[in-house]
Amino acid sequence: MLKWHNLTLLIFFLTLISFAQDSEKRFCFQCENEIKQGKPYLISGDKNFCDQECYEKSLPKCSVCGRPVKNGYSQGSKNYCSDECLRSTWDICSVCGKRVNSGVHFGSKNGDFYCMECSEKPVCFACNLPNDCRVLKDGRNICPDCSKTAITSYKQAMDIIRDVRKIMKDKLGIYTENDIKFELVDKNYLNSKSQSQEMELGLFYHEQRVKTETSTKSIYGYEFGKKVNTTQTDSFYIYLLTDLPKEKFIEVTAHELAHDWMEMKYPGITDPKITEGWAEYTASRINSLYGNEYLNKRMKENTNPVYGDGYRYISQYVEKNKIQGLYKYFGSLNKNKK
């Protein structure tokens, strides 16, 4: 959203010092005392002032320093005595640090502020804000701040994953015994596994393989005792995007593990608003447990009809019915789908 400051120059015309010499009575506009005959007085516009002090008291005060505004600026209902005071009220660009009177707020009207030049810089894939980004091998842009804690090694990833799984089990009671294969992948690989048109940060994938074997006994060319054996093999995968900042990596890990739990507990629920809303809600609880509450702002303000509306639907349901009420609701949805 653009933020422009409309400035108006205030100029107060002060006449030469005059002397009260005629018989007409004059009164000070500020203190209302009579200006005595033969005494010098000041005229500004159509107003008389008995001295400089009364004149300055009548002037608007600077909104920054409080000094009288003799020659300055007006912005809305506020006045500024100097260019320095006016500039001190301007926003500071989040990238270059300059104070400017126009620019862009990202996310919301109170979001991070960027001057027009910096607002046109490449946008980081992780924080969705413009910055002096570097380009990753798969074409994504990442800013210096997100690079500081970016998860790039499998060991880093697994240390975090194990910790998140433990906290989800101990604090939230959300876990499965599935032997999940975790993979740290780039954008291109993740997109090849996902059916979404948007860039995914993670993906839970459950693969089922059914194998059928037929066996018979044979005597003198005659077959008998035919048996058909069917076996099912389940494989579970979670793909996580490489170079996610650590705090975001924790959130995405919790989101995908929530999908694993729901598929095991309530496999009949396939409505994406419910499944994604549940995953986002679980991730928000993990954010809070890790002290990363600020990440939940994105979920609360997300306009996406699946992720955003789903999150708000689940969180509001829990607020009214508690978590056990939500599980009971899930049970009814799961039963109806069977």
Secondary structure as GFF3:
##gff-version 3
##sequence-region A 1 338
A	DSSP	beta_strand	8	11	.	.	.	ID=ss1
A	DSSP	beta_strand	18	19	.	.	.	ID=ss2
A	DSSP	beta_strand	26	27	.	.	.	ID=ss3
A	DSSP	beta_strand	34	35	.	.	.	ID=ss4
A	DSSP	beta_strand	40	44	.	.	.	ID=ss5
A	DSSP	beta_strand	47	49	.	.	.	ID=ss6
A	DSSP	alpha_helix	52	58	.	.	.	ID=ss7
A	DSSP	beta_strand	71	75	.	.	.	ID=ss8
A	DSSP	beta_strand	78	80	.	.	.	ID=ss9
A	DSSP	alpha_helix	83	87	.	.	.	ID=ss10
A	DSSP	beta_strand	91	92	.	.	.	ID=ss11
A	DSSP	beta_strand	99	100	.	.	.	ID=ss12
A	DSSP	beta_strand	103	105	.	.	.	ID=ss13
A	DSSP	beta_strand	113	115	.	.	.	ID=ss14
A	DSSP	alpha_helix	116	119	.	.	.	ID=ss15
A	DSSP	beta_strand	134	135	.	.	.	ID=ss16
A	DSSP	beta_strand	141	142	.	.	.	ID=ss17
A	DSSP	alpha_helix	144	147	.	.	.	ID=ss18
A	DSSP	alpha_helix	154	167	.	.	.	ID=ss19
A	DSSP	pi_helix	168	172	.	.	.	ID=ss20
A	DSSP	beta_strand	180	185	.	.	.	ID=ss21
A	DSSP	alpha_helix	187	193	.	.	.	ID=ss22
A	DSSP	beta_strand	202	219	.	.	.	ID=ss23
A	DSSP	beta_strand	222	241	.	.	.	ID=ss24
A	DSSP	alpha_helix	246	265	.	.	.	ID=ss25
A	DSSP	alpha_helix	272	289	.	.	.	ID=ss26
A	DSSP	three_ten_helix	293	295	.	.	.	ID=ss27
A	DSSP	alpha_helix	296	301	.	.	.	ID=ss28
A	DSSP	alpha_helix	307	337	.	.	.	ID=ss29
###
